[in-house]
């Protein structure tokens, strides 16, 4: 943010920041007894998606960059799985997670494209 490095201008960087913020918004409505369980797990995973992109973009090696992108995608899949559990527990409904769902799908596509690009 303060450094204004090149990765901060990437669409994926901004999308994953939106994803993390939306996770915070969605989890605000979860029950208090989930505060240190599913809420924290979801928030940590969402922030990790974003932070691994930032760290990966700072790596000089293509192999290292790809690895951080793969880690980021893994955390994104974790967010998706955790939201699925929250949905089944009725902590959120379809209306609550529409924007989050769009962000998850968009970020997954962008990350997959970037990983494929760094694999070639």
C-alpha positions, 0 to 999 in steps of 0.5 A: 500500500505505502510502497506503491509497488507494481503488484499493487496495480494488478487486477488480482491484487485489488480483487483479493483485497476486495475478497478479504474485505467482503469476508470480514463483512459476511462474517460479522453476522456469524454467531458469537460462539464462532468468533474464534473458530470459523470466523477467524479461520475464514478471515485468516484464509482470505487475508492469506490469499491477498498476502501471498500474492503480494509476497509472491510478486516480490520474488525474482524466481518464476518458480517461487512466484508460481509457488506463492500463487499456488499457495494463494489459490489454496487459501482461496479454496479454503475460503470457498470450503469454509463458506460452504460450511457456514452456509450449511450451518445457516450462518449466511444465506445466498443473498449474503454471499452473492458478492463473495461468490463472485469474488471467489470465482473471479479470483480463482480464474485470475490466479489459475491464469497467472499460475499457468502463465508462470508455468510456461 
